[in-house]
Amino acid sequence: MIASTRPSTQVLSHVLAVDDDPAIREAIGDYLARNDLRVTVVPDGLSMRAVLNREVVDLVILDVRLQAEEGMAIARSLRESSAISIIMLTGQTEEADRVMGLEFGADDYVTKPFSPRELLARIRAVLRRRQPQVRQGRPEGVRAYRFDGWELNLNTRKLCTREGEIVPLSNGEFSLLVVFLGASNRVLSRDQLLDLSRLHGDDVYNRSVNTQIHRLRCKLTRDSRQPAYIRTERGAGYVFCMPVEIVC
């Protein structure tokens, strides 16, 4: 089993609530924060995406009837780009919204007006159901890796620089970086990189590992001739030569 050279950092599950009603945002934020959850509340999809770009989020509570942007479109886009759990907030008589939300990939829904206790119970149930799926797709259920001020968010599959900029990664680059970060300061052979990256469901094996690593080096440093993070061990393979922090 691949393990980091540093111990895991245990953190509270992070819930992001998106609702344009200030009273509902305040109620959700206060109640969830009192019940061992980290919670962020925002009024619209634009603010939601800003949080997702800089934070590790486990579950999104999303109001279907947002004024600035259609909540259903946000849900569909969110599901297409990430594995984050989604609970929809719908009107009591809006059966079509509930059905459509589930078809777009929402994990559950709660009808307004709702009991905070029911919402909390549904959040916990969704997080419990998602945990085995998460662990199948990442080492030890890891939510993110951090190194030298950078962060790779495994929920959103986004790499963020120390300046807060998003670096786009192909599927192959993402898979290889996950492997490297999960085995920092360990030499990995080409065959190991091919085999381990395949565990993440990406079609890396039919491409050159050297090419993928060159691309990663270019994205992680301005001068690929002097890679700061991925070092070549002649005749042995490659090593990610930087301490890595795991966020579980």
C-alpha positions in Angstrom: 0.0 0.0 0.0 1.3 3.4 -0.9 1.6 5.8 2.0 2.8 9.4 2.4 6.0 10.2 4.3 3.9 12.5 6.5 0.9 11.6 8.7 -2.7 12.3 7.6 -4.4 15.4 8.6 -7.9 14.6 9.9 -10.4 17.4 9.1 -14.1 17.9 9.4 -16.2 17.1 6.4 -16.7 20.3 4.4 -20.3 21.2 3.3 -20.9 24.1 0.8 -24.5 25.4 0.9 -25.7 27.5 -2.2 -28.9 29.4 -1.6 -29.9 33.0 -2.5 -32.0 33.4 0.7 -29.9 34.9 3.4 -32.1 33.5 6.2 -31.7 29.9 4.9 -28.0 30.3 4.5 -27.7 31.5 8.1 -29.8 28.7 9.4 -27.9 26.0 7.5 -24.5 27.5 8.5 -25.3 27.8 12.2 -26.9 24.4 12.6 -24.3 22.4 10.6 -21.4 24.2 12.3 -22.8 23.2 15.7 -22.9 19.5 14.6 -19.3 18.7 13.7 -19.3 19.9 10.1 -17.3 22.6 8.4 -19.7 24.7 6.5 -19.4 27.5 3.9 -22.5 29.3 2.6 -22.7 31.3 -0.7 -25.6 32.9 -2.6 -24.9 31.8 -6.2 -23.1 29.5 -8.6 -20.3 32.0 -9.2 -19.4 32.1 -5.5 -19.7 28.3 -5.3 -17.2 27.8 -8.1 -14.8 30.3 -6.4 -14.9 28.2 -3.2 -14.5 24.9 -5.2 -11.4 26.3 -6.9 -9.6 27.0 -3.6 -11.1 24.5 -1.0 -11.7 20.8 -0.6 -15.5 20.3 -0.5 -17.2 17.0 0.3 -20.8 17.9 -0.3 -22.8 20.7 -1.9 -26.3 21.7 -0.8 -27.8 23.4 -3.8 -31.1 25.3 -4.1 -32.9 24.4 -7.4 -34.5 27.9 -7.8 -31.6 30.3 -7.6 -32.3 33.7 -9.1 -29.0 34.4 -10.7 -28.4 31.0 -12.3 -30.5 27.9 -12.8 -29.7 25.4 -10.0 -30.3 22.4 -12.2 -27.7 23.6 -14.7 -25.2 24.0 -11.8 -25.9 20.5 -10.6 -25.4 19.0 -14.0 -22.1 20.9 -14.6 -20.9 20.0 -11.1 -21.6 16.3 -11.6 -19.9 16.3 -15.0 -16.7 17.8 -13.6 -16.4 16.3 -10.1 -17.4 13.5 -7.7 -18.7 15.8 -5.0 -21.9 14.7 -3.3 -25.0 16.9 -4.1 -28.2 17.4 -2.1 -30.8 19.5 -3.8 -33.2 21.9 -2.0 -36.6 21.9 -3.8 -40.1 23.2 -3.3 -42.6 21.0 -1.6 -44.7 20.6 -4.8 -41.9 20.5 -7.3 -41.8 16.8 -8.1 -40.3 17.4 -11.6 -37.3 19.2 -10.0 -36.7 16.4 -7.6 -36.8 13.8 -10.4 -34.6 15.9 -12.7 -32.1 16.6 -10.0 -31.7 12.8 -9.3 -31.3 12.1 -13.0 -28.6 14.8 -13.3 -26.6 13.0 -10.5 -27.8 14.5 -7.2 -27.4 12.1 -4.3 -30.5 13.2 -2.5 -33.0 16.1 -2.1 -34.7 17.9 0.8 -38.0 19.8 0.3 -38.6 23.3 1.7 -39.5 24.2 4.3 -37.1 21.6 5.9 -36.1 20.6 9.4 -32.4 21.2 10.1 -32.2 17.9 11.8 -33.5 16.1 8.7 -31.0 18.0 6.5 -28.2 16.9 8.9 -29.3 13.3 8.8 -29.4 13.3 5.0 -26.0 14.9 4.8 -24.5 12.2 7.1 -26.2 9.4 5.2 -24.9 10.7 1.8 -21.4 11.1 3.1 -21.5 7.5 4.5 -22.7 6.1 1.2 -20.1 8.0 -0.8 -17.1 7.0 1.4 -16.7 3.5 0.0 -16.9 4.8 -3.6 -14.3 7.5 -2.7 -11.9 4.9 -1.3 -12.1 2.8 -4.4 -10.9 5.7 -6.5 -8.2 7.1 -4.4 -5.5 5.9 -1.9 -7.0 5.6 1.6 -9.9 7.9 0.8 -7.6 10.9 0.3 -9.4 14.2 -0.4 -6.4 16.3 -1.4 -2.6 16.3 -1.5 -0.6 19.4 -0.5 3.1 20.1 -1.3 5.3 23.2 -1.1 2.2 25.5 -1.2 0.5 23.6 -4.0 -2.7 21.5 -3.7 -4.2 18.7 -5.8 -7.9 18.5 -5.0 -9.1 14.9 -5.8 -12.8 15.8 -5.7 -12.5 18.5 -8.4 -9.4 17.0 -10.0 -7.8 20.5 -9.9 -4.2 21.4 -9.3 -3.8 24.8 -7.5 -0.5 26.7 -7.4 0.8 28.5 -4.3 -0.5 31.7 -5.8 -4.1 30.2 -6.1 -4.0 29.7 -9.9 -5.6 26.6 -11.4 -3.3 24.4 -13.6 -5.2 22.3 -16.1 -4.2 18.6 -16.2 -5.1 15.9 -18.7 -6.4 12.6 -17.4 -3.0 11.0 -17.8 -1.2 13.8 -16.0 -3.7 13.8 -13.1 -3.3 10.0 -12.7 0.4 10.1 -12.7 0.5 13.0 -10.2 -1.8 11.2 -7.9 0.6 8.2 -7.9 3.7 10.4 -7.3 2.0 12.3 -4.4 0.9 9.1 -2.8 4.5 7.8 -2.8 6.6 10.9 -2.3 10.4 10.4 -1.8 10.1 6.8 -3.2 11.6 5.7 -6.5 9.0 4.4 -8.8 9.9 2.4 -11.9 8.2 3.0 -15.3 6.2 -0.3 -14.9 5.0 0.8 -11.4 3.9 4.1 -12.7 2.0 2.4 -15.6 0.3 -0.1 -13.3 -0.6 2.3 -10.4 -1.9 5.0 -12.7 -4.2 2.4 -14.4 -5.9 1.9 -11.0 -7.4 5.4 -11.4 -9.2 4.5 -14.5 -7.2 6.6 -17.0 -5.7 5.5 -20.3 -2.1 6.2 -19.5 -0.7 2.8 -20.4 -0.7 3.3 -24.1 1.3 6.5 -24.0 4.9 7.3 -23.1 5.4 7.8 -19.4 8.4 10.0 -20.2 6.2 12.3 -22.3 3.6 12.5 -19.5 6.3 13.3 -16.9 7.8 15.9 -19.1 4.4 17.6 -19.4 4.0 17.4 -15.6 7.4 19.0 -15.1 6.6 21.8 -17.4 3.4 22.5 -15.4 5.0 22.3 -12.0 8.1 24.4 -12.9 8.9 27.1 -15.5 12.2 25.4 -16.4 11.6 21.7 -17.3 15.4 21.2 -17.6 15.7 21.7 -13.8 12.6 20.0 -12.4 12.0 20.9 -8.8 9.7 18.1 -7.9 10.0 15.0 -10.1 13.6 13.7 -10.3 14.9 11.1 -12.6 16.8 8.2 -11.0 19.0 6.9 -13.8 18.3 3.2 -14.4 15.7 3.0 -11.7 12.8 5.3 -12.4 11.4 8.6 -11.0 10.9 10.1 -7.6 8.7 12.9 -6.3 11.3 14.6 -4.1 9.1 16.8 -1.9 7.3 16.2 1.4 3.5 15.7 0.8 0.7 16.4 3.2 -2.4 14.2 3.0 -5.9 15.7 3.7 -8.4 12.9 4.4 
